[in-house]
Amino acid sequence: MGEGGATPAITEQAQSEEFYNRVRASGTGYFEVGSSVVDRRMGLEYYSFMYGDGHLQIDTKNSVSTSAGNLQGTLNGSSVPLNLLEDLKMAYSGETPMVGMKYIHSNDFYGGIGAEVQEFFEVTEIEKIQTTYFASTDPASHVSDPANASAIRGTSPAHLVGMDLSTSFNGTWQTDYRWHKIFYKDIKEHQAFSGDFEVERTLRFHESPTSEVFVAP
């Protein structure tokens, strides 16, 4: 790859590994909810954590696969192969603020594109629907027929880092985005809200050597 060229999708390992977690909870009291996924074979770093003491309702699904073809998500109305997909629905209220963070990084040192997203919040009330997704591997890594491999790669959004969010809250919410490639690319954005707000956001960092269908919603 020359300077400024697209980063090739990462070749998948022959042996696939998958993780799935589903949690539903509703109640009042102290809680901690967190997850961490670091996999250098996919160039993935992902951390999510929150804690509070109040009334919580949460429904979350988290799936990770080293074989993107085994994990399908929907983007722009089409089914696409992903390496990470998290769906979250949550509501919280309490006198004690709930504190949380989320971080996702496509690590260029391990074959990713260098895009990262950080989210922080401290709220006494919040309703939140959020989808987080990540794709970095080539789902046709072990497909021998060129025509089939081309068709499969045509559906792949790799490389992709994204979050879709709809939320209303009372408190502080902050996000920082960055896409950095040494010597020729550095994109940054910062958003912070403190008070009583409603926010909708679609964020996608995307780079694909085969298709640009998923650059914008």
C-alpha positions as CSV (number, residue, x, y, z in Angstrom):
1,M,0.0,0.0,0.0
2,G,1.4,3.4,-1.0
3,E,1.1,6.6,1.0
4,G,-2.5,7.7,1.0
5,G,-3.8,4.3,-0.3
6,A,-6.6,2.3,1.1
7,T,-5.8,-0.1,3.9
8,P,-6.5,-3.7,2.8
9,A,-9.0,-5.7,4.9
10,I,-7.2,-8.0,7.4
11,T,-6.9,-11.6,6.4
12,E,-9.0,-13.8,8.7
13,Q,-7.5,-16.7,10.6
14,A,-8.7,-20.2,9.5
15,Q,-10.0,-20.9,13.0
16,S,-12.9,-18.5,13.9
17,E,-13.6,-17.3,17.4
18,E,-16.9,-15.8,18.5
19,F,-18.3,-14.1,21.6
20,Y,-22.0,-13.3,22.4
21,N,-23.4,-11.6,25.5
22,R,-27.1,-10.6,26.1
23,V,-28.1,-8.8,29.3
24,R,-31.5,-7.5,30.4
25,A,-32.0,-5.9,33.8
26,S,-34.4,-3.7,35.6
27,G,-34.2,-2.5,39.2
28,T,-33.0,0.1,41.7
29,G,-29.7,0.1,43.5
30,Y,-26.0,0.1,42.8
31,F,-24.7,-1.4,39.5
32,E,-21.6,-1.8,37.4
33,V,-21.7,-2.9,33.7
34,G,-18.6,-3.2,31.6
35,S,-16.9,-5.0,28.7
36,S,-13.5,-5.1,27.2
37,V,-12.4,-6.6,23.8
38,V,-8.8,-6.4,22.6
39,D,-7.9,-8.6,19.5
40,R,-4.8,-7.7,17.6
41,R,-5.8,-10.1,14.7
42,M,-8.6,-7.7,14.0
43,G,-6.9,-4.5,15.0
44,L,-9.6,-4.0,17.5
45,E,-9.6,-2.3,20.9
46,Y,-13.0,-1.8,22.6
47,Y,-13.9,-0.8,26.2
48,S,-17.2,0.1,27.7
49,F,-18.0,0.7,31.4
50,M,-20.6,2.5,33.5
51,Y,-21.7,2.5,37.1
52,G,-24.4,4.3,39.2
53,D,-26.9,4.0,42.1
54,G,-30.5,4.6,41.0
55,H,-33.2,3.1,38.8
56,L,-31.8,1.3,35.8
57,Q,-33.4,-0.5,32.8
58,I,-31.0,-2.0,30.3
59,D,-31.2,-4.3,27.4
60,T,-27.9,-4.9,25.6
61,K,-26.5,-7.4,23.1
62,N,-22.8,-7.6,22.3
63,S,-21.3,-9.9,19.6
64,V,-17.7,-10.3,18.4
65,S,-16.4,-12.6,15.7
66,T,-13.0,-13.0,14.1
67,S,-14.9,-14.3,11.0
68,A,-16.9,-11.4,9.7
69,G,-19.2,-13.6,7.7
70,N,-20.5,-15.2,10.9
71,L,-21.8,-11.9,12.2
72,Q,-24.3,-9.9,10.1
73,G,-25.5,-6.4,10.8
74,T,-27.7,-4.0,8.9
75,L,-26.3,-0.7,7.5
76,N,-28.2,1.4,5.0
77,G,-30.8,-1.3,4.8
78,S,-28.4,-4.0,3.7
79,S,-27.0,-7.0,5.6
80,V,-23.2,-6.7,5.9
81,P,-20.5,-8.8,7.6
82,L,-19.1,-7.3,10.8
83,N,-16.5,-8.1,13.5
84,L,-18.3,-6.3,16.3
85,L,-21.9,-5.3,16.8
86,E,-23.4,-3.9,20.0
87,D,-27.0,-2.9,20.5
88,L,-27.9,-1.0,23.6
89,K,-31.2,0.3,25.0
90,M,-31.0,2.0,28.4
91,A,-32.9,4.3,30.8
92,Y,-31.5,5.6,34.2
93,S,-32.7,8.0,36.8
94,G,-31.2,8.7,40.3
95,E,-29.9,11.4,42.7
96,T,-26.5,9.9,42.3
97,P,-25.1,10.6,38.8
98,M,-24.4,7.6,36.6
99,V,-20.9,7.7,35.1
100,G,-19.8,5.9,32.0
101,M,-17.4,5.7,29.1
102,K,-17.0,3.9,25.7
103,Y,-13.9,3.6,23.5
104,I,-13.4,1.9,20.2
105,H,-10.2,2.0,18.1
106,S,-9.2,0.5,14.8
107,N,-5.5,0.2,15.6
108,D,-3.4,0.9,12.6
109,F,-0.3,-0.8,14.2
110,Y,-2.2,-4.1,13.8
111,G,-3.7,-3.5,10.4
112,G,-6.6,-1.1,11.2
113,I,-7.1,2.4,9.9
114,G,-6.3,4.4,13.0
115,A,-9.8,5.7,13.7
116,E,-11.0,6.0,17.3
117,V,-14.0,7.2,19.2
118,Q,-14.3,8.1,22.9
119,E,-17.5,8.8,24.7
120,F,-17.9,10.0,28.4
121,F,-21.0,10.8,30.3
122,E,-22.2,11.7,33.9
123,V,-26.0,12.0,34.1
124,T,-28.8,11.9,36.6
125,E,-31.3,11.0,33.9
126,I,-30.8,9.4,30.6
127,E,-32.7,7.4,27.9
128,K,-30.4,6.0,25.2
129,I,-30.5,3.8,22.1
130,Q,-27.1,3.1,20.6
131,T,-25.6,0.8,18.1
132,T,-21.8,0.3,17.8
133,Y,-20.2,-1.5,14.9
134,F,-16.7,-2.4,13.7
135,A,-15.4,-4.3,10.6
136,S,-11.8,-4.9,9.7
137,T,-11.4,-8.4,8.3
138,D,-11.8,-9.9,4.8
139,P,-14.9,-12.3,4.9
140,A,-13.6,-14.0,1.7
141,S,-10.2,-14.8,3.1
142,H,-10.6,-18.6,2.6
143,V,-13.0,-18.6,-0.5
144,S,-11.1,-20.2,-3.4
145,D,-13.5,-19.3,-6.2
146,P,-12.7,-15.8,-7.5
147,A,-16.3,-14.9,-8.5
148,N,-17.7,-16.0,-5.1
149,A,-14.9,-14.2,-3.3
150,S,-15.6,-11.0,-5.2
151,A,-19.3,-11.1,-4.4
152,I,-18.6,-11.6,-0.7
153,R,-16.1,-8.8,-0.6
154,G,-18.6,-6.6,-2.3
155,T,-20.8,-6.7,0.7
156,S,-18.0,-6.0,3.2
157,P,-17.8,-2.5,4.7
158,A,-14.2,-3.2,6.1
159,H,-12.7,-1.0,7.3
160,L,-15.5,0.6,9.4
161,V,-15.8,2.2,12.8
162,G,-19.2,3.6,13.7
163,M,-21.8,4.5,16.3
164,D,-25.5,5.4,15.8
165,L,-27.0,7.2,18.8
166,S,-30.4,8.7,20.0
167,T,-30.4,10.0,23.5
168,S,-32.0,12.5,25.9
169,F,-30.3,13.2,29.2
170,N,-29.7,15.6,32.1
171,G,-26.1,16.0,32.9
172,T,-22.9,16.0,30.9
173,W,-22.1,14.0,27.7
174,Q,-18.9,14.3,25.7
175,T,-17.4,12.6,22.6
176,D,-14.1,12.9,20.9
177,Y,-13.4,11.4,17.4
178,R,-10.1,11.1,15.7
179,W,-8.8,9.5,12.5
180,H,-5.0,9.6,12.2
181,K,-2.6,8.2,9.7
182,I,1.0,9.1,10.2
183,F,2.3,11.9,7.9
184,Y,-0.8,12.5,5.9
185,K,-4.2,12.4,7.7
186,D,-5.4,13.8,11.0
187,I,-9.2,14.3,11.5
188,K,-10.5,15.4,14.9
189,E,-13.9,16.4,16.3
190,H,-15.0,17.3,19.8
191,Q,-18.6,17.6,21.1
192,A,-19.7,18.3,24.7
193,F,-23.2,19.1,26.1
194,S,-23.9,19.9,29.8
195,G,-27.5,20.4,30.9
196,D,-30.8,19.0,29.6
197,F,-30.4,17.8,26.0
198,E,-31.7,15.6,23.2
199,V,-29.0,14.3,20.8
200,E,-29.1,12.2,17.7
201,R,-25.9,11.3,16.0
202,T,-24.5,9.0,13.2
203,L,-20.8,8.6,13.1
204,R,-18.8,6.5,10.7
205,F,-15.2,6.2,9.8
206,H,-15.0,4.1,6.7
207,E,-12.2,3.0,4.3
208,S,-12.7,0.2,1.8
209,P,-10.5,-0.8,-1.1
210,T,-13.5,-2.3,-2.9
211,S,-16.7,-0.4,-2.1
212,E,-17.7,3.0,-0.8
213,V,-21.4,2.2,-0.3
214,F,-21.4,2.7,3.4
215,V,-19.5,6.0,3.7
216,A,-22.7,8.0,4.5
217,P,-26.1,7.0,5.8
